[in-house]
Amino acid sequence: MTEASSRPEDGFHVFDTTLRDGAQREGINLTVADKLTIARYLDEFGVGFIEGGWPGANPRDTEFFARAATELDLRNAQLVAFGATRRPGGKAAEDPQLAALVSSGAPVVTLVAKSHDRHVELALRTTLEENLEMVRDSVEYLRSQGRRVFIDCEHFFDGYRANREYALEVVRTAHRAGADVVVLCDTNGGMLPAGVRETVADVLRETGARLGIHAQDDTGCAVANTLAAVDAGATHVQCTANGYGERVGNANLFPVVGALELKYDRRVLPEGRLAEMTRISHAIAEVVNLAPSTHQPYVGLSAFAHKAGLHASAIKIDPDLYQHIDPELVGNTMRMLVSDMAGRASVELKGKELGYDLSADRDLVGRVVARVKEQENLGYTYEAADASFELLLRDEAKGRRERFFTLESWRTISEQLPDGKADNEATVKIWAKGERRIAIGEGNGPVNALDKALRTALEHIYPELARIELVDYKVRILAGQHGTGSRTRVLIEFGDAGSTWSTVGVADNVIAASWRALEDAYTYGLLRAGLDPAEG
């Protein structure tokens, strides 16, 4: 673990607590290897501090710090150990929990301290005076051990409302004892921006301490509250990647950093790191095994996606008319969505995105718009099925359907066996390159069997299909229909070594809808492989 070398100046701190506070989110269970991987991503992004956990409190965090000493080569961040002030009635120099923080080897320690008088008396079961002594003694001890100390004032904003003078005295005590930063925590997440701004300004004026902010998102205001604290003079922001955290989460690292860099014009990351934001966000989501939020600001797949025809018309003239930043600044891209709301501009821009210049063919654009609206009226959706839209576009441009194979028939059989298991079999009859092919497939469901049968029928003619695999499969019963007779939409995602693509099928039953999506998926995959459907 090397000394941070290229981080921005110490005048402003971006402090990440994904590995500690973020890991408290329901559904996240990080291994030590996961934590090490996430720490590398965060360091690559360029945060100044990475809070790794509470050494001594559980074996996993203790192991993390032990392994970090030899396995992490941090270039931009410093590792932070989290703990609490010493116990009531004891001495910091004799406290085993503080000794574990020192033994962790982390150059920075964050101590959580009580700043709400009721929590001191009811949770710690000690006096207000002893709590102040616990803060002073703990900070001074860690400083004497060569550690930089940050103090997290737990429940600060609630404590400030209940007993302003005591909350302020906790901040003064920590500051006088040598804490570099005193962090005001909205632990219950109940604050709003105006109150945060007013409180931080008052604490700064009354104490002179360097202040930080730690905001939970229970009112949906964690990012706004963090920026309000910065407006009032805070120079240390605590966040988590993708807003992970207990209950509804914490202030999201990526919108906070995006706002600081692009709206406040503050250099809080090393040069060039902002453009890695989207990649880092999605990479961390993969490690924690949660799907990236498509609608997350700055980094979401839909953050710069445009659907309305009015928007598309303006974007065609100047993308900045409907985008607050250039998406490439944060490593994202603009996307045009094609739907029944699409106008001519939407189709032209989507075509350009897919590599087709439609600007000189108004008739073609008009036909595509009409076809999209007709298809979506039947239940199709092209927002999440770019491959099916591209095939539709090619069909209209050529005046015919491009095919590598022609269906004669398909059939599926599902049989319930005496042992409770089901046997699923599909038969596919197709024509390809003048040859009639019949294939049978067995699978764990009728659609899986149909997919296997189609692949078996085609692979000896098109060996390129061996590189294509099914990635995801979604079924939706369309609104306005009833029960088992409802119309069904199927979205299928396929991929090869290079990328993925999605197709859509709609029919009165799920197997027929799946066939249509499969037919599009294999057709598109063969086009991607550079094959000519005319030869089929």
C-alpha positions as CSV (number, residue, x, y, z in Angstrom):
1,M,0.0,0.0,0.0
2,T,1.9,3.0,-1.3
3,E,1.5,6.6,-0.2
4,A,-1.0,8.5,-2.3
5,S,0.9,10.4,-5.0
6,S,-1.3,12.1,-7.5
7,R,-4.5,13.1,-5.6
8,P,-5.8,16.7,-5.7
9,E,-4.7,19.1,-2.9
10,D,-6.0,18.6,0.6
11,G,-8.2,21.6,0.4
12,F,-11.2,19.4,-0.4
13,H,-11.9,15.8,0.5
14,V,-13.9,13.2,-1.5
15,F,-14.3,10.4,1.1
16,D,-15.8,7.1,0.1
17,T,-17.5,4.8,2.6
18,T,-18.8,2.1,0.2
19,L,-16.8,-0.6,1.9
20,R,-18.2,0.3,5.3
21,D,-21.5,2.2,5.2
22,G,-22.4,1.1,1.7
23,A,-21.9,-2.5,2.6
24,Q,-24.8,-2.2,5.1
25,R,-27.3,-2.1,2.2
26,E,-29.8,-5.0,2.3
27,G,-28.7,-7.6,-0.3
28,I,-25.0,-6.7,-0.3
29,N,-22.6,-9.2,1.3
30,L,-19.0,-8.4,0.3
31,T,-16.1,-10.8,0.6
32,V,-12.6,-9.6,1.4
33,A,-11.7,-10.1,-2.2
34,D,-14.8,-8.0,-3.2
35,K,-13.7,-5.2,-0.9
36,L,-10.2,-5.2,-2.3
37,T,-11.5,-5.1,-5.9
38,I,-13.8,-2.2,-5.1
39,A,-11.0,-0.3,-3.3
40,R,-8.9,-0.6,-6.5
41,Y,-11.8,0.8,-8.6
42,L,-12.3,3.7,-6.2
43,D,-8.6,4.5,-6.2
44,E,-8.6,4.4,-10.0
45,F,-11.5,6.8,-10.0
46,G,-9.5,9.1,-7.8
47,V,-11.3,9.5,-4.4
48,G,-9.1,10.9,-1.7
49,F,-10.1,8.5,1.1
50,I,-11.4,5.0,1.2
51,E,-13.0,3.8,4.4
52,G,-12.3,0.1,4.6
53,G,-14.4,-1.0,7.6
54,W,-14.0,-1.5,11.3
55,P,-10.9,-3.6,12.2
56,G,-11.3,-5.5,15.4
57,A,-15.1,-5.4,15.2
58,N,-15.4,-8.4,12.8
59,P,-12.9,-10.9,11.3
60,R,-13.7,-9.8,7.7
61,D,-12.7,-6.2,8.2
62,T,-9.6,-7.2,10.2
63,E,-8.6,-9.5,7.3
64,F,-9.2,-6.7,4.8
65,F,-6.8,-4.3,6.4
66,A,-4.2,-7.1,6.8
67,R,-4.4,-8.0,3.1
68,A,-4.6,-4.4,2.0
69,A,-1.2,-3.7,3.5
70,T,0.4,-6.0,0.8
71,E,-2.2,-6.3,-1.9
72,L,-3.3,-2.7,-2.4
73,D,-1.1,-0.3,-4.3
74,L,-3.1,2.9,-3.8
75,R,-2.1,5.8,-6.1
76,N,-4.7,8.4,-5.3
77,A,-6.4,7.4,-2.1
78,Q,-5.5,6.9,1.6
79,L,-7.1,4.0,3.4
80,V,-9.2,4.8,6.4
81,A,-10.1,2.6,9.4
82,F,-13.4,3.2,11.2
83,G,-14.1,2.8,14.9
84,A,-15.6,4.5,17.9
85,T,-14.4,6.7,20.8
86,R,-13.1,4.8,23.8
87,R,-15.5,3.3,26.3
88,P,-16.9,5.3,29.2
89,G,-14.8,5.3,32.3
90,G,-11.7,3.9,30.6
91,K,-8.5,5.3,29.0
92,A,-7.9,5.6,25.3
93,A,-4.3,4.1,25.7
94,E,-5.8,1.0,27.2
95,D,-8.8,0.6,24.9
96,P,-8.6,-2.6,22.8
97,Q,-10.8,-1.2,20.1
98,L,-8.6,1.8,19.6
99,A,-5.5,-0.5,19.6
100,A,-7.1,-2.5,16.8
101,L,-7.4,0.8,14.8
102,V,-3.7,1.5,15.3
103,S,-2.8,-2.1,14.4
104,S,-4.7,-1.9,11.2
105,G,-1.9,0.2,9.7
106,A,-4.3,2.7,8.1
107,P,-2.9,6.2,8.1
108,V,-6.3,7.8,8.8
109,V,-8.9,6.9,11.4
110,T,-12.5,7.9,11.5
111,L,-14.1,7.8,14.9
112,V,-17.8,7.9,15.4
113,A,-18.8,10.1,18.4
114,K,-22.1,10.9,20.0
115,S,-23.3,14.5,19.6
116,H,-27.0,14.1,20.5
117,D,-27.4,14.5,24.3
118,R,-30.2,11.9,24.5
119,H,-28.0,9.3,22.7
120,V,-25.2,10.0,25.2
121,E,-27.4,9.4,28.2
122,L,-29.6,6.6,26.8
123,A,-27.3,4.7,24.4
124,L,-23.8,5.2,26.0
125,R,-25.3,5.4,29.5
126,T,-22.9,8.1,30.6
127,T,-22.8,11.8,31.3
128,L,-22.5,14.6,28.8
129,E,-19.1,15.6,30.4
130,E,-17.7,12.0,30.1
131,N,-18.7,11.9,26.5
132,L,-16.7,15.0,25.8
133,E,-13.7,13.5,27.6
134,M,-14.1,10.3,25.5
135,V,-13.8,12.4,22.4
136,R,-10.8,14.4,23.6
137,D,-8.9,11.4,25.0
138,S,-9.5,9.2,21.9
139,V,-8.5,11.9,19.4
140,E,-5.3,12.8,21.3
141,Y,-4.3,9.2,21.7
142,L,-4.6,8.4,18.0
143,R,-2.8,11.6,17.1
144,S,0.0,10.5,19.5
145,Q,0.2,7.3,17.5
146,G,0.8,9.2,14.2
147,R,-2.7,8.9,12.9
148,R,-4.8,11.5,11.1
149,V,-8.2,11.6,12.8
150,F,-11.6,12.5,11.4
151,I,-14.6,12.6,13.8
152,D,-18.1,11.5,12.6
153,C,-20.6,13.3,14.9
154,E,-23.5,10.8,14.8
155,H,-27.0,12.2,14.8
156,F,-25.6,15.7,14.7
157,F,-28.5,17.5,13.1
158,D,-31.0,16.0,15.4
159,G,-28.8,16.7,18.3
160,Y,-28.3,20.3,17.2
161,R,-32.0,20.8,17.2
162,A,-32.4,19.2,20.6
163,N,-29.4,20.9,22.4
164,R,-27.5,23.2,20.1
165,E,-24.9,24.2,22.7
166,Y,-23.9,20.6,23.5
167,A,-23.7,19.6,19.9
168,L,-21.4,22.6,19.2
169,E,-19.3,21.7,22.2
170,V,-18.7,18.2,20.8
171,V,-17.4,19.8,17.6
172,R,-15.2,22.2,19.6
173,T,-13.8,19.4,21.7
174,A,-12.8,17.2,18.7
175,H,-11.3,20.2,16.9
176,R,-9.2,21.3,19.9
177,A,-8.0,17.7,20.5
178,G,-6.6,17.6,17.0
179,A,-9.2,16.2,14.7
180,D,-8.5,17.3,11.2
181,V,-12.2,17.2,10.1
182,V,-15.4,17.1,12.1
183,V,-18.1,15.4,10.0
184,L,-21.7,16.4,10.7
185,C,-23.9,13.3,10.2
186,D,-27.5,13.2,9.2
187,T,-27.7,9.7,10.5
188,N,-31.5,9.4,10.2
189,G,-31.6,11.0,6.8
190,G,-34.4,13.4,7.8
191,M,-32.8,16.8,6.8
192,L,-33.6,19.1,3.9
193,P,-31.1,21.3,2.1
194,A,-32.1,24.6,3.6
195,G,-31.7,23.3,7.1
196,V,-28.4,21.7,6.3
197,R,-27.0,24.9,4.8
198,E,-28.1,26.9,7.8
199,T,-26.8,24.5,10.4
200,V,-23.4,24.0,8.7
201,A,-22.9,27.7,8.4
202,D,-23.7,28.2,12.1
203,V,-21.4,25.4,13.2
204,L,-18.5,26.8,11.1
205,R,-19.0,30.3,12.4
206,E,-19.2,29.1,16.1
207,T,-16.4,26.6,16.1
208,G,-13.9,27.4,13.4
209,A,-13.5,23.6,12.8
210,R,-13.0,22.1,9.4
211,L,-16.4,20.5,8.6
212,G,-17.5,17.5,6.6
213,I,-21.0,16.2,5.7
214,H,-22.4,12.6,5.9
215,A,-25.9,12.4,4.5
216,Q,-28.3,9.5,4.4
217,D,-31.0,9.5,1.7
218,D,-34.2,8.9,3.6
219,T,-35.9,12.0,2.3
220,G,-34.3,11.6,-1.2
221,C,-32.1,14.6,-0.5
222,A,-28.7,13.1,0.4
223,V,-27.0,14.6,-2.7
224,A,-28.7,17.9,-2.4
225,N,-27.9,18.0,1.3
226,T,-24.3,17.2,0.6
227,L,-24.0,20.1,-1.9
228,A,-25.9,22.4,0.5
229,A,-23.2,21.7,3.1
230,V,-20.6,22.5,0.6
231,D,-22.4,25.8,-0.2
232,A,-22.2,26.6,3.6
233,G,-18.5,25.9,3.8
234,A,-18.0,22.1,4.3
235,T,-14.8,20.9,2.5
236,H,-15.2,17.1,3.1
237,V,-18.0,15.0,1.6
238,Q,-18.7,11.4,2.6
239,C,-20.4,9.3,-0.1
240,T,-20.9,5.7,-1.4
241,A,-20.7,4.4,-4.9
242,N,-24.1,4.3,-6.5
243,G,-25.6,5.5,-3.3
244,Y,-25.4,2.1,-1.6
245,G,-26.2,2.1,2.2
246,E,-28.5,1.2,5.0
247,R,-32.2,1.7,4.5
248,V,-32.5,3.7,1.3
249,G,-28.9,4.5,1.1
250,N,-26.3,7.3,1.3
251,A,-25.3,10.3,-0.8
252,N,-24.3,8.9,-4.2
253,L,-20.6,9.4,-4.9
254,F,-21.1,9.9,-8.7
255,P,-23.7,12.7,-8.8
256,V,-21.8,14.5,-6.0
257,V,-18.5,14.4,-7.8
258,G,-20.2,15.2,-11.1
259,A,-21.7,18.3,-9.6
260,L,-18.5,19.4,-7.8
261,E,-16.4,19.0,-11.0
262,L,-18.9,20.2,-13.6
263,K,-21.2,22.6,-11.8
264,Y,-19.0,24.0,-9.0
265,D,-15.8,23.9,-11.1
266,R,-13.9,22.3,-8.3
267,R,-11.0,19.9,-9.1
268,V,-11.7,17.0,-6.7
269,L,-10.3,14.2,-8.9
270,P,-7.0,13.7,-10.6
271,E,-6.8,14.9,-14.2
272,G,-8.8,12.7,-16.7
273,R,-10.6,10.6,-14.0
274,L,-14.1,12.1,-14.4
275,A,-14.4,10.4,-17.8
276,E,-14.1,7.0,-16.1
277,M,-17.2,7.7,-13.9
278,T,-19.7,5.6,-15.8
279,R,-17.3,2.6,-16.2
280,I,-16.4,2.7,-12.5
281,S,-20.0,2.9,-11.4
282,H,-21.0,-0.1,-13.5
283,A,-17.9,-2.1,-12.5
284,I,-18.7,-1.7,-8.8
285,A,-22.3,-2.7,-9.4
286,E,-21.1,-5.9,-11.0
287,V,-18.9,-6.7,-7.9
288,V,-21.8,-6.2,-5.5
289,N,-24.0,-8.2,-7.8
290,L,-26.7,-5.5,-8.3
291,A,-27.9,-4.4,-11.7
292,P,-26.7,-0.8,-12.4
293,S,-29.6,1.7,-12.1
294,T,-30.5,2.7,-15.6
295,H,-31.9,6.0,-14.4
296,Q,-29.0,7.1,-12.2
297,P,-27.8,10.7,-12.9
298,Y,-24.7,11.1,-15.0
299,V,-23.9,7.3,-15.3
300,G,-27.2,5.6,-15.9
301,L,-27.9,4.0,-19.3
302,S,-30.9,6.4,-19.6
303,A,-29.2,9.5,-18.2
304,F,-28.8,10.9,-21.7
305,A,-31.5,9.0,-23.5
306,H,-34.1,10.9,-25.5
307,K,-37.5,9.7,-26.5
308,A,-39.9,12.6,-27.3
309,G,-40.0,13.7,-30.9
310,L,-39.8,17.4,-29.8
311,H,-36.5,16.7,-27.9
312,A,-35.1,14.8,-30.9
313,S,-35.9,17.7,-33.3
314,A,-34.0,20.1,-31.0
315,I,-31.1,17.7,-30.4
316,K,-30.7,17.3,-34.2
317,I,-29.8,21.0,-34.3
318,D,-27.8,21.1,-31.1
319,P,-27.5,18.3,-28.4
320,D,-26.9,20.9,-25.7
321,L,-30.5,22.1,-26.0
322,Y,-31.8,19.1,-24.1
323,Q,-28.6,17.9,-22.2
324,H,-27.1,19.6,-19.1
325,I,-23.6,18.3,-20.0
326,D,-21.8,16.5,-22.7
327,P,-22.2,12.8,-21.7
328,E,-18.7,12.0,-22.8
329,L,-17.4,14.1,-19.9
330,V,-18.5,11.4,-17.5
331,G,-17.9,8.5,-19.9
332,N,-21.5,8.1,-21.0
333,T,-23.2,8.4,-24.3
334,M,-26.3,10.0,-25.8
335,R,-29.0,7.5,-26.9
336,M,-32.0,8.0,-29.1
337,L,-35.1,5.9,-28.2
338,V,-37.5,4.9,-30.9
339,S,-41.1,4.5,-29.8
340,D,-44.6,5.4,-30.8
341,M,-43.7,8.9,-29.6
342,A,-41.0,9.1,-32.3
343,G,-40.9,11.7,-35.0
344,R,-38.8,12.0,-38.1
345,A,-35.9,13.5,-36.1
346,S,-35.9,10.7,-33.6
347,V,-35.6,8.1,-36.4
348,E,-32.9,10.1,-38.3
349,L,-30.8,10.4,-35.1
350,K,-31.3,6.8,-34.1
351,G,-30.3,5.7,-37.6
352,K,-27.2,7.8,-37.4
353,E,-26.4,6.2,-34.0
354,L,-26.6,2.8,-35.7
355,G,-24.5,3.9,-38.7
356,Y,-27.2,4.8,-41.3
357,D,-27.5,8.3,-42.9
358,L,-31.2,8.8,-43.5
359,S,-31.1,12.6,-43.9
360,A,-31.5,12.4,-47.7
361,D,-34.4,9.9,-47.8
362,R,-37.5,11.5,-46.4
363,D,-39.8,8.8,-47.8
364,L,-37.8,6.1,-46.0
365,V,-37.9,8.0,-42.7
366,G,-41.6,8.4,-43.0
367,R,-42.1,4.7,-43.7
368,V,-40.0,3.8,-40.7
369,V,-41.9,6.2,-38.4
370,A,-45.2,4.8,-39.6
371,R,-44.0,1.2,-39.1
372,V,-42.7,1.8,-35.6
373,K,-46.0,3.4,-34.5
374,E,-48.0,0.5,-36.1
375,Q,-45.8,-2.1,-34.4
376,E,-45.8,-0.4,-31.0
377,N,-49.6,-0.3,-31.2
378,L,-49.5,-4.1,-31.4
379,G,-47.3,-4.2,-28.3
380,Y,-43.8,-4.0,-29.6
381,T,-41.2,-1.8,-27.9
382,Y,-38.0,-0.7,-29.6
383,E,-36.5,1.3,-26.7
384,A,-34.8,-1.8,-25.3
385,A,-34.5,-3.7,-28.7
386,D,-32.1,-1.8,-30.9
387,A,-31.4,-4.9,-33.0
388,S,-35.0,-5.4,-33.9
389,F,-35.3,-1.7,-34.8
390,E,-32.2,-2.0,-37.0
391,L,-33.7,-5.0,-38.8
392,L,-37.0,-3.0,-39.3
393,L,-35.0,-0.1,-40.7
394,R,-33.1,-2.4,-43.1
395,D,-36.4,-4.0,-44.2
396,E,-37.9,-0.7,-45.1
397,A,-34.7,0.4,-46.9
398,K,-34.6,-2.7,-49.0
399,G,-38.3,-3.2,-49.4
400,R,-38.2,-6.8,-48.2
401,R,-37.3,-8.9,-45.1
402,E,-33.7,-10.0,-45.0
403,R,-33.5,-13.7,-44.1
404,F,-30.8,-16.2,-43.5
405,F,-33.4,-18.9,-43.1
406,T,-37.1,-19.4,-43.7
407,L,-39.5,-21.1,-41.3
408,E,-41.5,-24.0,-42.4
409,S,-42.9,-24.8,-38.9
410,W,-42.0,-25.2,-35.3
411,R,-43.7,-27.3,-32.5
412,T,-43.1,-27.6,-28.8
413,I,-44.2,-30.4,-26.4
414,S,-44.2,-30.2,-22.6
415,E,-44.8,-33.4,-20.8
416,Q,-45.3,-33.8,-17.0
417,L,-43.5,-36.9,-15.8
418,P,-44.6,-39.1,-12.8
419,D,-41.6,-38.0,-10.7
420,G,-42.8,-34.4,-10.9
421,K,-40.2,-33.3,-13.5
422,A,-41.2,-31.9,-16.9
423,D,-39.9,-33.0,-20.3
424,N,-39.7,-30.2,-22.9
425,E,-39.0,-30.9,-26.5
426,A,-39.1,-28.7,-29.6
427,T,-39.0,-29.5,-33.3
428,V,-38.0,-26.9,-35.9
429,K,-38.3,-27.2,-39.7
430,I,-36.5,-24.5,-41.7
431,W,-34.9,-23.8,-45.1
432,A,-31.5,-22.3,-45.3
433,K,-29.2,-22.0,-48.4
434,G,-31.7,-24.2,-50.3
435,E,-31.5,-27.0,-47.8
436,R,-34.4,-28.2,-45.7
437,R,-33.3,-28.8,-42.1
438,I,-35.2,-30.6,-39.3
439,A,-33.9,-30.4,-35.7
440,I,-35.1,-31.5,-32.3
441,G,-34.0,-29.7,-29.1
442,E,-34.6,-30.5,-25.4
443,G,-34.5,-27.9,-22.7
444,N,-35.5,-26.9,-19.2
445,G,-38.5,-25.2,-20.7
446,P,-40.3,-25.0,-24.1
447,V,-38.5,-21.8,-25.1
448,N,-35.1,-23.1,-24.2
449,A,-35.9,-26.3,-26.2
450,L,-37.0,-24.1,-29.2
451,D,-33.8,-22.1,-29.0
452,K,-31.7,-25.3,-28.9
453,A,-33.5,-26.8,-31.8
454,L,-33.1,-23.7,-34.0
455,R,-29.4,-23.5,-33.1
456,T,-29.0,-27.2,-34.0
457,A,-30.7,-26.7,-37.3
458,L,-28.5,-23.7,-38.3
459,E,-25.0,-24.3,-36.8
460,H,-23.7,-26.6,-39.5
461,I,-24.7,-24.0,-42.1
462,Y,-23.7,-21.0,-40.1
463,P,-20.8,-22.1,-37.8
464,E,-20.6,-18.4,-36.7
465,L,-23.5,-19.1,-34.3
466,A,-21.2,-21.0,-32.0
467,R,-19.9,-17.6,-30.8
468,I,-23.3,-16.3,-29.9
469,E,-25.0,-17.0,-26.6
470,L,-28.2,-16.0,-24.9
471,V,-27.6,-13.5,-22.1
472,D,-31.1,-12.5,-20.8
473,Y,-34.7,-13.3,-21.3
474,K,-37.7,-11.3,-20.1
475,V,-41.4,-11.8,-20.5
476,R,-44.1,-9.1,-20.0
477,I,-47.9,-9.6,-20.1
478,L,-49.2,-6.5,-21.8
479,A,-51.6,-4.2,-20.1
480,G,-55.2,-4.2,-21.1
481,Q,-55.3,-8.0,-21.6
482,H,-56.7,-10.6,-19.3
483,G,-55.3,-13.7,-17.6
484,T,-53.8,-16.6,-19.6
485,G,-55.2,-15.2,-22.8
486,S,-53.2,-12.0,-22.5
487,R,-50.9,-10.8,-25.3
488,T,-47.2,-11.4,-24.5
489,R,-44.1,-9.4,-25.2
490,V,-40.7,-11.1,-25.0
491,L,-37.3,-9.3,-24.9
492,I,-34.2,-11.4,-25.5
493,E,-30.6,-10.3,-25.2
494,F,-27.8,-12.2,-27.0
495,G,-24.1,-11.5,-27.0
496,D,-20.8,-12.5,-28.6
497,A,-17.2,-11.7,-27.6
498,G,-17.7,-8.1,-28.7
499,S,-21.0,-6.8,-27.4
500,T,-24.7,-7.6,-26.8
501,W,-27.9,-6.9,-28.7
502,S,-31.6,-7.1,-27.8
503,T,-34.6,-8.2,-29.8
504,V,-38.4,-8.2,-29.2
505,G,-41.3,-10.4,-30.2
506,V,-45.0,-10.1,-29.5
507,A,-47.7,-12.7,-29.9
508,D,-50.8,-14.2,-28.3
509,N,-48.6,-16.8,-26.5
510,V,-45.2,-16.7,-25.0
511,I,-43.6,-19.4,-27.2
512,A,-44.7,-17.6,-30.4
513,A,-43.4,-14.3,-29.1
514,S,-40.2,-16.0,-28.2
515,W,-39.8,-17.4,-31.6
516,R,-40.1,-14.0,-33.2
517,A,-37.5,-12.5,-30.9
518,L,-35.2,-15.5,-31.5
519,E,-35.5,-15.2,-35.2
520,D,-34.5,-11.5,-35.0
521,A,-31.7,-12.3,-32.6
522,Y,-30.0,-14.9,-34.9
523,T,-30.6,-12.8,-38.0
524,Y,-28.9,-9.8,-36.4
525,G,-26.1,-12.0,-35.0
526,L,-25.3,-13.3,-38.5
527,L,-25.4,-9.8,-39.9
528,R,-22.9,-8.8,-37.2
529,A,-20.7,-11.6,-38.3
530,G,-20.5,-10.1,-41.8
531,L,-22.6,-12.6,-43.6
532,D,-24.8,-11.7,-46.6
533,P,-28.5,-12.8,-46.2
534,A,-28.8,-12.9,-50.0
535,E,-26.7,-16.0,-49.9
536,G,-29.2,-17.7,-47.6
